[in-house]
């Protein structure tokens, strides 16, 4: 069995670490470079960095922050936000990222997924999915709808259909974020996580709603996720990554505990 990964998520706005609830009310809470170093030293398996307003503001990702973070940590590191072309992908990878995450741009131009996979390898291409729970309909039979631009624009695209499509196009991984659960600390949306994870063959990262280590355990067992994304519970010092991994290990989940 592969070890389940714990991945801190650093949302960055104007060069500062920020956090909100359900994609709203973001406040600055620190420095992303120093925070990345802390999580690396604590034993994070990977780190995800999102420039959360780049897409909505129609600008590129802040490469200087990417470069500083990449100089600081020595574990896999993915970046997203404002990546809308092969040139953007190349710039982020050259700045030190191992992976790039596309979300809004992938829905607007799905070919960017296959183009990126061909140019850099599927292992470098993560597709972020921001998902909203809705009434089941002809357009969204799964009851989950894709949303882009940081939760600002609903797309009337079924999330399950899109997950299968991004796999077909060559994505190496999906980062699945529930907008309904985001920042609430009430737990990941297990039904959504399991629905997607059971219907694709590529790894799925559960995102949105982590409040305690048991939530992560459920995401990778009941939810079938390969990894769990965390933010608030470590940003505010309520839990540490070693403590989370100890809990998961005691619950029978295989995690990397030595580094």
Order of alpha helices (4+ residues) and beta strands (2+ residues): beta-beta-beta-alpha-beta-alpha-beta-alpha-beta-alpha-alpha-beta-beta-beta-alpha-beta-alpha-beta-alpha-beta-alpha-alpha
